Amino acid sequence: MAIFRVGGIEWECDGKQPVLPVETTVECEHEDDIAGVLSDRYGWLVSDFVILEKMP
């Protein structure tokens, strides 16, 4: 399990404007799982993000 600090998160909000983070940390097995974890956590799809840091 690794912890990733991600930023520049862009959300698919269907025209709505919920309060969602643009930067956060995510714990998952692999960086390919980040978008899924974010979507599960906040209930919205992620269209883009950047990995700022990978922490052991």
CNS distance restraints for C-alpha pairs under 8 A (distance, minus, plus):
assign (resid   1 and name CA) (resid  27 and name CA) 6.68 0.50 0.50
assign (resid   1 and name CA) (resid  28 and name CA) 5.44 0.50 0.50
assign (resid   1 and name CA) (resid  29 and name CA) 4.56 0.50 0.50
assign (resid   1 and name CA) (resid  30 and name CA) 7.60 0.50 0.50
assign (resid   2 and name CA) (resid  27 and name CA) 5.63 0.50 0.50
assign (resid   2 and name CA) (resid  28 and name CA) 5.64 0.50 0.50
assign (resid   2 and name CA) (resid  29 and name CA) 5.91 0.50 0.50
assign (resid   2 and name CA) (resid  30 and name CA) 7.23 0.50 0.50
assign (resid   2 and name CA) (resid  54 and name CA) 7.12 0.50 0.50
assign (resid   2 and name CA) (resid  55 and name CA) 6.32 0.50 0.50
assign (resid   2 and name CA) (resid  56 and name CA) 5.61 0.50 0.50
assign (resid   3 and name CA) (resid  25 and name CA) 6.66 0.50 0.50
assign (resid   3 and name CA) (resid  26 and name CA) 5.55 0.50 0.50
assign (resid   3 and name CA) (resid  27 and name CA) 4.36 0.50 0.50
assign (resid   3 and name CA) (resid  28 and name CA) 6.53 0.50 0.50
assign (resid   3 and name CA) (resid  54 and name CA) 5.98 0.50 0.50
assign (resid   3 and name CA) (resid  55 and name CA) 5.13 0.50 0.50
assign (resid   3 and name CA) (resid  56 and name CA) 6.53 0.50 0.50
assign (resid   4 and name CA) (resid  25 and name CA) 5.52 0.50 0.50
assign (resid   4 and name CA) (resid  26 and name CA) 5.19 0.50 0.50
assign (resid   4 and name CA) (resid  27 and name CA) 6.32 0.50 0.50
assign (resid   4 and name CA) (resid  28 and name CA) 7.92 0.50 0.50
assign (resid   4 and name CA) (resid  31 and name CA) 7.69 0.50 0.50
assign (resid   4 and name CA) (resid  51 and name CA) 6.72 0.50 0.50
assign (resid   4 and name CA) (resid  52 and name CA) 7.45 0.50 0.50
assign (resid   4 and name CA) (resid  53 and name CA) 5.76 0.50 0.50
assign (resid   4 and name CA) (resid  54 and name CA) 4.57 0.50 0.50
assign (resid   4 and name CA) (resid  55 and name CA) 6.04 0.50 0.50
assign (resid   5 and name CA) (resid  23 and name CA) 7.41 0.50 0.50
assign (resid   5 and name CA) (resid  24 and name CA) 5.87 0.50 0.50
assign (resid   5 and name CA) (resid  25 and name CA) 4.32 0.50 0.50
assign (resid   5 and name CA) (resid  26 and name CA) 6.41 0.50 0.50
assign (resid   5 and name CA) (resid  51 and name CA) 6.11 0.50 0.50
assign (resid   5 and name CA) (resid  52 and name CA) 5.41 0.50 0.50
assign (resid   5 and name CA) (resid  53 and name CA) 5.08 0.50 0.50
assign (resid   5 and name CA) (resid  54 and name CA) 6.39 0.50 0.50
assign (resid   5 and name CA) (resid  55 and name CA) 7.77 0.50 0.50
assign (resid   6 and name CA) (resid  23 and name CA) 5.58 0.50 0.50
assign (resid   6 and name CA) (resid  24 and name CA) 5.64 0.50 0.50
assign (resid   6 and name CA) (resid  25 and name CA) 6.02 0.50 0.50
assign (resid   6 and name CA) (resid  26 and name CA) 7.45 0.50 0.50
assign (resid   6 and name CA) (resid  49 and name CA) 6.58 0.50 0.50
assign (resid   6 and name CA) (resid  50 and name CA) 5.58 0.50 0.50
assign (resid   6 and name CA) (resid  51 and name CA) 4.48 0.50 0.50
assign (resid   6 and name CA) (resid  52 and name CA) 5.18 0.50 0.50
assign (resid   6 and name CA) (resid  53 and name CA) 7.04 0.50 0.50
assign (resid   7 and name CA) (resid  22 and name CA) 5.68 0.50 0.50
assign (resid   7 and name CA) (resid  23 and name CA) 4.07 0.50 0.50
assign (resid   7 and name CA) (resid  24 and name CA) 6.59 0.50 0.50
assign (resid   7 and name CA) (resid  49 and name CA) 5.84 0.50 0.50
assign (resid   7 and name CA) (resid  50 and name CA) 5.43 0.50 0.50
assign (resid   7 and name CA) (resid  51 and name CA) 6.47 0.50 0.50
assign (resid   7 and name CA) (resid  52 and name CA) 6.36 0.50 0.50
assign (resid   8 and name CA) (resid  22 and name CA) 5.42 0.50 0.50
assign (resid   8 and name CA) (resid  23 and name CA) 6.35 0.50 0.50
assign (resid   8 and name CA) (resid  48 and name CA) 7.36 0.50 0.50
assign (resid   8 and name CA) (resid  49 and name CA) 5.03 0.50 0.50
assign (resid   8 and name CA) (resid  50 and name CA) 5.95 0.50 0.50
assign (resid   9 and name CA) (resid  21 and name CA) 7.27 0.50 0.50
assign (resid   9 and name CA) (resid  22 and name CA) 4.68 0.50 0.50
assign (resid   9 and name CA) (resid  23 and name CA) 6.35 0.50 0.50
assign (resid   9 and name CA) (resid  46 and name CA) 7.05 0.50 0.50
assign (resid   9 and name CA) (resid  47 and name CA) 7.67 0.50 0.50
assign (resid   9 and name CA) (resid  48 and name CA) 5.68 0.50 0.50
assign (resid   9 and name CA) (resid  49 and name CA) 4.27 0.50 0.50
assign (resid   9 and name CA) (resid  50 and name CA) 7.13 0.50 0.50
assign (resid  10 and name CA) (resid  22 and name CA) 7.03 0.50 0.50
assign (resid  10 and name CA) (resid  46 and name CA) 5.91 0.50 0.50
assign (resid  10 and name CA) (resid  47 and name CA) 5.47 0.50 0.50
assign (resid  10 and name CA) (resid  48 and name CA) 5.06 0.50 0.50
assign (resid  10 and name CA) (resid  49 and name CA) 6.27 0.50 0.50
assign (resid  11 and name CA) (resid  20 and name CA) 7.99 0.50 0.50
assign (resid  11 and name CA) (resid  44 and name CA) 6.62 0.50 0.50
assign (resid  11 and name CA) (resid  45 and name CA) 5.84 0.50 0.50
assign (resid  11 and name CA) (resid  46 and name CA) 4.51 0.50 0.50
assign (resid  11 and name CA) (resid  47 and name CA) 5.53 0.50 0.50
assign (resid  11 and name CA) (resid  48 and name CA) 7.26 0.50 0.50
assign (resid  12 and name CA) (resid  44 and name CA) 6.42 0.50 0.50
assign (resid  12 and name CA) (resid  45 and name CA) 5.24 0.50 0.50
assign (resid  12 and name CA) (resid  46 and name CA) 5.87 0.50 0.50
assign (resid  12 and name CA) (resid  47 and name CA) 6.06 0.50 0.50
assign (resid  13 and name CA) (resid  17 and name CA) 6.72 0.50 0.50
assign (resid  13 and name CA) (resid  18 and name CA) 7.57 0.50 0.50
assign (resid  13 and name CA) (resid  44 and name CA) 6.58 0.50 0.50
assign (resid  13 and name CA) (resid  45 and name CA) 7.48 0.50 0.50
assign (resid  20 and name CA) (resid  42 and name CA) 7.54 0.50 0.50
assign (resid  26 and name CA) (resid  34 and name CA) 6.67 0.50 0.50
assign (resid  26 and name CA) (resid  37 and name CA) 7.19 0.50 0.50
assign (resid  26 and name CA) (resid  38 and name CA) 7.43 0.50 0.50
assign (resid  27 and name CA) (resid  34 and name CA) 7.99 0.50 0.50
assign (resid  28 and name CA) (resid  33 and name CA) 6.44 0.50 0.50
assign (resid  28 and name CA) (resid  34 and name CA) 6.83 0.50 0.50
assign (resid  28 and name CA) (resid  37 and name CA) 7.52 0.50 0.50
assign (resid  29 and name CA) (resid  33 and name CA) 7.05 0.50 0.50
assign (resid  30 and name CA) (resid  34 and name CA) 7.41 0.50 0.50
assign (resid  33 and name CA) (resid  37 and name CA) 6.28 0.50 0.50
assign (resid  34 and name CA) (resid  38 and name CA) 6.20 0.50 0.50
assign (resid  35 and name CA) (resid  39 and name CA) 6.11 0.50 0.50
assign (resid  35 and name CA) (resid  45 and name CA) 7.62 0.50 0.50
assign (resid  35 and name CA) (resid  46 and name CA) 5.88 0.50 0.50
assign (resid  36 and name CA) (resid  40 and name CA) 6.07 0.50 0.50
assign (resid  37 and name CA) (resid  41 and name CA) 6.05 0.50 0.50
assign (resid  38 and name CA) (resid  42 and name CA) 6.07 0.50 0.50
assign (resid  38 and name CA) (resid  43 and name CA) 7.86 0.50 0.50
assign (resid  38 and name CA) (resid  44 and name CA) 7.89 0.50 0.50
assign (resid  38 and name CA) (resid  45 and name CA) 7.81 0.50 0.50
assign (resid  38 and name CA) (resid  46 and name CA) 7.20 0.50 0.50
assign (resid  39 and name CA) (resid  43 and name CA) 5.13 0.50 0.50
assign (resid  39 and name CA) (resid  44 and name CA) 5.06 0.50 0.50
assign (resid  39 and name CA) (resid  45 and name CA) 5.11 0.50 0.50
assign (resid  39 and name CA) (resid  46 and name CA) 6.40 0.50 0.50
assign (resid  40 and name CA) (resid  44 and name CA) 7.59 0.50 0.50
